[in-house]
Amino acid sequence: EATVRISPLPEREDFHAVFFPDFVSGQTAVRAIMQSRIPLSMLRLSTAVETATTLTLAGHERLIGTLQGLLSLRGVSDSKCMLLFGVTGSSDLVKMARNATLTITGRHGGIHVGRTFGKQWHKGRFHTPYLRNTLWARGYGVDTLETAVSWDAVPQTLADIETALRPALADIDEKVHVFTHLSHMYPSGASIYTTYLFRLADDPDESLHRWWRMKDAASQAIVRHQGTISHQHGVGTDHAPYLAAEKGVLGMAALRAALQQFDPDGLMNPGKLSEPDGGRENAGTFGVFVSWH
């Protein structure tokens, strides 16, 4: 038997797009939105590179060209950043949340462009991951990584993650395309979610080595800024080497004690949170225990 929690379908759900002249103004706006406790169902702020990438992949060159021209007239041009936000619930709640959000975005230079881009995002939000196989067949690898930090640490952490990734393969004359958005925002901070694309090598082992170099460089940047090694992807074998830097000696001891208590025989996917202890892996994934500062 299973007990499930259900909710009625919302009376209304809308997704809106706002363009800011730069990322700083966008981040200031979304921080104010979260600290105002406006009941939004979705909030996503893209960097300028992710915005440009998204608009390019959208196709519809004539529509995008018209948008670019209109935004330029309003002082929003090459460094523009796109914010998508969702409002869900009763018609009255949707109207209230939309108006409150647009008041704040307008105060910070945001230009509301309606629901067209929001509708496209909602329609295709589960399609993008399937591009991975197509890109792989064309000779490119793509991966994502994420962390979360307090608002004051967001700008430098984001910049350092991208700076770690972009030149990571420069010594073999390979470029890395990197872009980021803020997601899962809170009054005290936000998740930084970065995508990176790179060319695959002819040798699969070399491709794996390239990926690991980039992954390690970005993970080291996260550790330097005291970010969580994972906000939502989980720890696992890829992230386990960096977890102790986040949790500290006491935190890791607490994890091992909890795992010993609830999974003494090491049955629950062992070895994903801590190193083997005493010849036996006594770590599992029953609870990721990931927090952020």
C-alpha positions as CSV (number, residue, x, y, z in Angstrom):
1,E,0.0,0.0,0.0
2,A,1.1,3.6,-0.6
3,T,-0.3,6.8,0.7
4,V,-0.1,9.7,-1.8
5,R,-0.7,13.4,-1.5
6,I,-2.7,15.0,-4.3
7,S,-3.7,18.5,-5.2
8,P,-6.5,19.8,-7.5
9,L,-5.3,20.9,-10.9
10,P,-4.7,24.7,-10.8
11,E,-7.3,27.0,-12.1
12,R,-4.6,28.8,-14.1
13,E,-0.9,28.5,-14.9
14,D,1.2,31.1,-16.8
15,F,4.9,31.4,-17.6
16,H,6.3,34.9,-18.4
17,A,9.6,36.1,-19.8
18,V,11.5,39.3,-18.7
19,F,14.8,40.5,-20.2
20,F,17.3,42.5,-18.1
21,P,20.1,44.6,-19.5
22,D,22.7,42.5,-17.6
23,F,23.0,39.7,-15.1
24,V,23.6,41.9,-12.1
25,S,20.3,43.7,-12.5
26,G,18.6,40.3,-13.0
27,Q,20.1,38.8,-9.9
28,T,19.2,41.8,-7.8
29,A,15.6,41.5,-9.0
30,V,15.3,37.8,-8.3
31,R,16.8,38.2,-4.9
32,A,14.2,40.9,-4.1
33,I,11.4,38.6,-5.5
34,M,12.4,35.7,-3.2
35,Q,12.8,37.9,-0.2
36,S,9.4,39.4,-0.8
37,R,8.0,35.8,-0.5
38,I,6.0,36.1,-3.7
39,P,4.3,32.7,-4.4
40,L,5.9,31.8,-7.7
41,S,5.9,28.2,-9.1
42,M,9.1,28.7,-11.1
43,L,12.0,31.2,-11.4
44,R,15.0,30.8,-13.7
45,L,17.5,33.5,-14.6
46,S,19.9,32.8,-17.4
47,T,23.3,34.4,-18.0
48,A,24.0,36.3,-21.2
49,V,25.6,33.3,-22.8
50,E,22.8,31.0,-21.9
51,T,20.3,33.6,-23.1
52,A,22.1,33.8,-26.4
53,T,22.3,30.1,-26.7
54,T,18.6,29.7,-25.9
55,L,17.5,32.2,-28.4
56,T,19.7,30.7,-31.1
57,L,18.3,27.2,-30.5
58,A,14.8,28.5,-30.5
59,G,14.9,29.1,-34.3
60,H,12.2,31.5,-35.5
61,E,14.9,33.9,-36.8
62,R,12.4,36.6,-37.8
63,L,10.7,36.6,-34.4
64,I,14.0,36.6,-32.5
65,G,15.3,39.4,-34.8
66,T,12.2,41.5,-34.0
67,L,12.6,40.9,-30.3
68,Q,16.3,41.9,-30.4
69,G,15.4,45.1,-32.2
70,L,12.7,46.0,-29.7
71,L,14.9,45.3,-26.7
72,S,17.7,47.3,-28.2
73,L,15.4,50.3,-28.4
74,R,14.8,49.9,-24.6
75,G,18.6,49.7,-23.8
76,V,18.7,45.9,-23.5
77,S,21.2,44.5,-26.0
78,D,24.2,42.2,-26.2
79,S,24.6,41.5,-22.4
80,K,20.8,40.8,-22.0
81,C,19.7,38.1,-19.6
82,M,16.4,36.3,-19.7
83,L,14.3,35.6,-16.7
84,L,11.4,33.0,-16.9
85,F,8.9,32.9,-14.1
86,G,5.8,30.8,-13.5
87,V,2.6,31.7,-11.6
88,T,0.2,28.9,-10.7
89,G,-3.1,28.7,-8.8
90,S,-6.4,30.6,-8.7
91,S,-6.9,33.4,-11.2
92,D,-6.7,35.9,-8.3
93,L,-3.4,34.4,-7.0
94,V,-1.9,34.3,-10.5
95,K,-2.7,37.9,-11.1
96,M,-1.4,39.1,-7.7
97,A,1.9,37.1,-8.1
98,R,2.4,38.3,-11.7
99,N,1.8,41.9,-10.9
100,A,4.1,41.8,-7.8
101,T,6.9,40.1,-9.7
102,L,6.6,42.6,-12.6
103,T,6.7,45.5,-10.3
104,I,10.1,44.3,-8.9
105,T,11.5,43.4,-12.3
106,G,10.5,46.7,-13.7
107,R,12.2,48.5,-10.9
108,H,15.5,46.8,-11.9
109,G,15.3,47.5,-15.6
110,G,13.5,44.4,-16.7
111,I,11.4,44.4,-19.9
112,H,8.4,42.1,-19.8
113,V,7.8,40.5,-23.2
114,G,4.7,38.4,-22.4
115,R,4.2,34.7,-22.3
116,T,5.4,33.5,-25.7
117,F,8.9,32.4,-24.5
118,G,7.4,31.0,-21.3
119,K,5.0,28.9,-23.3
120,Q,7.8,27.6,-25.4
121,W,9.9,26.7,-22.4
122,H,7.0,24.9,-20.8
123,K,6.2,23.0,-24.0
124,G,9.8,21.9,-24.6
125,R,11.3,21.7,-21.0
126,F,11.7,17.9,-21.2
127,H,13.0,17.8,-24.7
128,T,16.4,19.4,-24.2
129,P,18.0,16.4,-22.4
130,Y,17.3,14.3,-25.4
131,L,19.7,16.5,-27.4
132,R,22.5,14.7,-25.6
133,N,22.3,11.6,-27.7
134,T,22.1,13.7,-30.9
135,L,25.1,15.8,-29.9
136,W,27.0,12.6,-29.0
137,A,26.4,11.2,-32.4
138,R,27.7,14.5,-33.9
139,G,30.9,14.2,-31.8
140,Y,30.1,16.4,-28.8
141,G,29.7,15.7,-25.1
142,V,27.4,17.7,-22.8
143,D,27.1,17.6,-19.1
144,T,25.7,19.7,-16.3
145,L,26.8,20.4,-12.7
146,E,25.3,22.5,-9.9
147,T,25.8,23.9,-6.5
148,A,24.1,26.4,-4.1
149,V,25.5,29.3,-2.2
150,S,24.2,32.4,-0.4
151,W,23.4,35.4,-2.5
152,D,26.6,37.3,-1.6
153,A,28.6,34.4,-3.0
154,V,26.6,33.8,-6.2
155,P,28.4,36.2,-8.6
156,Q,32.0,35.1,-7.8
157,T,31.1,31.4,-7.5
158,L,29.3,31.4,-10.8
159,A,32.2,33.3,-12.5
160,D,34.8,31.0,-11.1
161,I,33.0,27.8,-12.1
162,E,32.8,29.1,-15.7
163,T,36.4,30.3,-15.6
164,A,37.4,26.8,-14.4
165,L,35.5,25.1,-17.2
166,R,36.1,27.3,-20.2
167,P,39.9,26.9,-20.5
168,A,40.0,23.4,-19.0
169,L,41.1,21.8,-22.3
170,A,43.1,24.7,-23.7
171,D,46.4,22.8,-23.5
172,I,45.1,20.4,-26.2
173,D,43.6,23.2,-28.2
174,E,40.0,22.3,-27.4
175,K,37.3,24.8,-26.6
176,V,34.5,24.4,-24.1
177,H,31.1,26.1,-24.4
178,V,29.8,27.0,-21.0
179,F,26.6,28.7,-19.8
180,T,24.7,29.0,-16.6
181,H,21.3,29.8,-15.0
182,L,20.1,30.4,-11.4
183,S,17.4,28.0,-10.3
184,H,15.8,26.8,-7.1
185,M,16.0,30.2,-5.5
186,Y,15.5,30.9,-1.9
187,P,15.4,34.1,0.3
188,S,19.0,33.4,1.4
189,G,20.6,32.1,-1.8
190,A,20.3,30.2,-5.1
191,S,21.3,27.1,-7.0
192,I,23.9,27.7,-9.7
193,Y,23.3,25.3,-12.6
194,T,26.0,25.1,-15.3
195,T,26.0,23.3,-18.7
196,Y,29.2,22.6,-20.6
197,L,29.7,21.2,-24.1
198,F,33.0,19.8,-25.4
199,R,34.3,17.9,-28.4
200,L,34.7,14.2,-28.0
201,A,38.0,12.5,-28.7
202,D,38.3,9.5,-31.1
203,D,39.4,7.4,-28.1
204,P,36.6,6.9,-25.5
205,D,39.1,6.8,-22.7
206,E,40.4,10.2,-23.8
207,S,36.9,11.6,-23.9
208,L,36.3,10.4,-20.3
209,H,39.6,12.0,-19.3
210,R,38.6,15.3,-20.8
211,W,35.3,15.2,-18.9
212,W,37.0,14.4,-15.6
213,R,39.4,17.3,-16.0
214,M,36.5,19.7,-16.5
215,K,34.4,18.1,-13.7
216,D,37.3,18.3,-11.3
217,A,38.2,21.9,-12.1
218,A,34.6,23.0,-11.6
219,S,34.3,20.9,-8.4
220,Q,37.4,22.5,-7.0
221,A,35.9,25.9,-7.7
222,I,32.8,25.0,-5.8
223,V,34.8,23.8,-2.8
224,R,36.8,27.0,-2.8
225,H,33.6,29.0,-2.4
226,Q,32.2,26.7,0.2
227,G,29.2,25.7,-2.0
228,T,27.5,22.4,-1.6
229,I,29.0,19.8,-3.9
230,S,25.5,19.0,-5.1
231,H,22.2,20.9,-4.5
232,Q,19.9,18.3,-6.3
233,H,21.9,15.8,-8.4
234,G,23.1,13.9,-5.3
235,V,26.6,12.9,-4.2
236,G,27.6,9.5,-5.6
237,T,31.0,8.4,-6.7
238,D,31.7,11.5,-8.8
239,H,31.1,13.9,-5.9
240,A,32.1,11.8,-2.9
241,P,35.8,13.0,-3.0
242,Y,34.7,16.6,-2.4
243,L,32.0,16.0,0.2
244,A,34.3,16.1,3.3
245,A,35.4,19.6,2.4
246,E,31.7,20.6,2.7
247,K,30.7,18.6,5.7
248,G,33.9,18.6,7.8
249,V,35.2,15.9,10.1
250,L,32.2,16.1,12.4
251,G,29.7,16.1,9.6
252,M,31.2,13.1,7.9
253,A,31.3,11.3,11.3
254,A,27.6,12.0,11.7
255,L,26.9,10.6,8.2
256,R,28.8,7.4,8.9
257,A,27.0,7.0,12.3
258,A,23.6,7.5,10.7
259,L,24.4,5.0,7.9
260,Q,25.7,2.5,10.5
261,Q,22.5,2.8,12.4
262,F,20.0,2.6,9.5
263,D,22.0,0.4,7.1
264,P,24.4,-1.7,9.2
265,D,24.8,-4.3,6.5
266,G,25.6,-1.8,3.7
267,L,22.7,-2.9,1.5
268,M,21.5,0.5,0.3
269,N,23.8,1.3,-2.6
270,P,26.9,1.5,-0.5
271,G,30.0,3.7,-1.2
272,K,28.2,6.7,-2.5
273,L,28.6,9.2,0.4
274,S,31.9,8.2,2.0
275,E,35.0,6.1,1.5
276,P,35.1,2.5,2.6
277,D,35.6,2.2,6.4
278,G,37.4,-0.7,7.9
279,G,37.3,-2.8,4.8
280,R,33.6,-2.4,4.3
281,E,31.7,0.3,2.5
282,N,29.2,1.7,5.0
283,A,27.6,4.5,3.0
284,G,24.4,4.6,1.0
285,T,22.0,6.9,-0.7
286,F,18.9,6.5,1.4
287,G,19.3,10.1,2.4
288,V,21.7,12.4,0.6
289,F,22.0,14.7,3.6
290,V,23.2,17.6,1.4
291,S,22.8,21.0,2.8
292,W,24.2,24.4,1.7
293,H,25.4,27.5,3.5
